Amino acid sequence: MSGKRHSGSAALKARASVFAALGDETRLSVLAKLAQGQAQSIARLTAGTRLTRQAVTKHLRVLEGAGVVRSVRVGRESQFALEPKPIDDVRAYLDHVSRQWDDALARLKSFVEG
């Protein structure tokens, strides 16, 4: 895995939090807007949607709690930006699990064919 490795239950808890945060259609939509690379206000994130500011705020707090979004105070408003490190960590974790499955399937194939 890239960067600093998480180990044990703390790592599992952190990854579970990211997976839970990503498991919602609205939060994925908010992340897609933030993935454009520019910090955005709640007003901007709600523009063109049927979501209320309160709903987006609730979803942003979940994303922030999982570490995938960070807020920065700019004047009187908060701007929200994507924090890619936790997403990179779960991507590396999924790659690791995928390799484990590939290895297990290769051993099974070898056993069956051998």
VENSUL-V767314 format. One record per pair of residues at least 4 apart in sequence whose C-alpha atoms are under 8 Angstrom apart, sorted by sequence separation. I is the first residue (numbers start at 1). GAP is how many residues later the second one is. D is the distance in Angstrom with one decimal. If there is no record, write none. Layout:
# VENSUL-V767314
<<I & GAP & D> <I & GAP & D>>
This chain:
# VENSUL-V767314
<<1 & 4 & 6.4> <6 & 4 & 7.2> <7 & 4 & 5.2> <8 & 4 & 6.5> <9 & 4 & 6.0> <10 & 4 & 6.1> <11 & 4 & 6.1> <12 & 4 & 6.0> <13 & 4 & 6.1> <14 & 4 & 6.4> <15 & 4 & 6.2> <16 & 4 & 6.0> <17 & 4 & 6.1> <18 & 4 & 6.1> <19 & 4 & 6.1> <20 & 4 & 7.6> <23 & 4 & 7.8> <24 & 4 & 6.2> <25 & 4 & 6.2> <26 & 4 & 6.3> <27 & 4 & 6.1> <28 & 4 & 6.1> <29 & 4 & 6.5> <30 & 4 & 6.3> <31 & 4 & 5.9> <32 & 4 & 7.0> <34 & 4 & 6.4> <40 & 4 & 6.1> <41 & 4 & 6.2> <42 & 4 & 6.2> <43 & 4 & 6.2> <46 & 4 & 7.4> <51 & 4 & 6.2> <52 & 4 & 6.4> <53 & 4 & 6.0> <54 & 4 & 6.2> <55 & 4 & 6.4> <56 & 4 & 6.0> <57 & 4 & 6.2> <58 & 4 & 6.6> <59 & 4 & 6.3> <60 & 4 & 5.9> <61 & 4 & 5.9> <62 & 4 & 6.3> <63 & 4 & 6.3> <64 & 4 & 5.8> <73 & 4 & 5.9> <74 & 4 & 5.9> <83 & 4 & 7.9> <84 & 4 & 6.1> <85 & 4 & 6.2> <86 & 4 & 6.4> <87 & 4 & 6.1> <88 & 4 & 6.2> <89 & 4 & 6.2> <90 & 4 & 6.1> <91 & 4 & 6.2> <92 & 4 & 6.2> <93 & 4 & 6.3> <94 & 4 & 6.0> <95 & 4 & 6.2> <96 & 4 & 6.3> <97 & 4 & 6.3> <98 & 4 & 6.2> <99 & 4 & 6.1> <100 & 4 & 6.2> <101 & 4 & 6.0> <102 & 4 & 6.1> <103 & 4 & 6.2> <104 & 4 & 6.2> <105 & 4 & 6.1> <106 & 4 & 6.1> <107 & 4 & 6.1> <108 & 4 & 6.1> <109 & 4 & 6.0> <110 & 4 & 5.5> <6 & 5 & 4.8> <7 & 5 & 7.7> <22 & 5 & 6.4> <23 & 5 & 7.6> <34 & 5 & 6.6> <40 & 5 & 6.6> <46 & 5 & 5.9> <51 & 5 & 6.7> <63 & 5 & 5.6> <64 & 5 & 4.6> <73 & 5 & 4.5> <74 & 5 & 6.6> <21 & 6 & 7.0> <22 & 6 & 6.0> <34 & 6 & 7.0> <46 & 6 & 6.7> <63 & 6 & 5.5> <64 & 6 & 5.7> <72 & 6 & 5.5> <73 & 6 & 6.2> <46 & 7 & 6.5> <64 & 7 & 7.7> <71 & 7 & 6.1> <72 & 7 & 5.2> <71 & 8 & 5.5> <72 & 8 & 6.4> <60 & 9 & 7.2> <71 & 9 & 4.4> <43 & 10 & 6.9> <46 & 10 & 7.0> <70 & 10 & 5.7> <71 & 10 & 6.4> <42 & 11 & 6.4> <45 & 11 & 7.5> <69 & 11 & 6.5> <70 & 11 & 5.5> <33 & 12 & 7.3> <69 & 12 & 5.5> <70 & 12 & 6.5> <69 & 13 & 4.6> <70 & 13 & 6.3> <42 & 14 & 6.9> <68 & 14 & 6.0> <69 & 14 & 5.0> <30 & 15 & 6.9> <42 & 15 & 7.0> <68 & 15 & 4.7> <67 & 16 & 6.8> <68 & 16 & 6.2> <68 & 17 & 7.4> <68 & 18 & 6.0> <67 & 19 & 6.5> <68 & 19 & 6.8> <30 & 30 & 8.0> <27 & 32 & 5.9> <26 & 33 & 7.5> <27 & 33 & 7.5> <27 & 36 & 7.3> <41 & 36 & 7.1> <42 & 36 & 7.6> <41 & 37 & 6.0> <42 & 37 & 7.3> <41 & 38 & 4.5> <42 & 38 & 7.8> <40 & 39 & 5.0> <41 & 39 & 6.2> <39 & 40 & 5.5> <40 & 40 & 5.2> <21 & 41 & 6.2> <22 & 41 & 8.0> <39 & 41 & 5.0> <40 & 41 & 6.6> <21 & 42 & 5.7> <39 & 42 & 4.4> <38 & 43 & 6.6> <39 & 43 & 7.5> <37 & 44 & 7.5> <18 & 45 & 7.8> <21 & 45 & 6.5> <37 & 45 & 7.3> <34 & 46 & 7.6> <34 & 47 & 5.9> <35 & 47 & 6.2> <17 & 48 & 8.0> <18 & 48 & 5.2> <34 & 48 & 5.5> <17 & 49 & 5.3> <18 & 49 & 7.5> <18 & 50 & 7.3> <31 & 51 & 7.0> <14 & 52 & 7.1> <18 & 68 & 7.1> <18 & 69 & 7.3> <15 & 71 & 7.7> <19 & 71 & 8.0> <18 & 72 & 7.6> <15 & 74 & 7.8> <15 & 75 & 6.1> <2 & 86 & 7.8> <2 & 87 & 6.9> <1 & 88 & 6.9> <2 & 90 & 6.8> <1 & 91 & 5.2> <1 & 92 & 6.7> <1 & 95 & 7.7>>
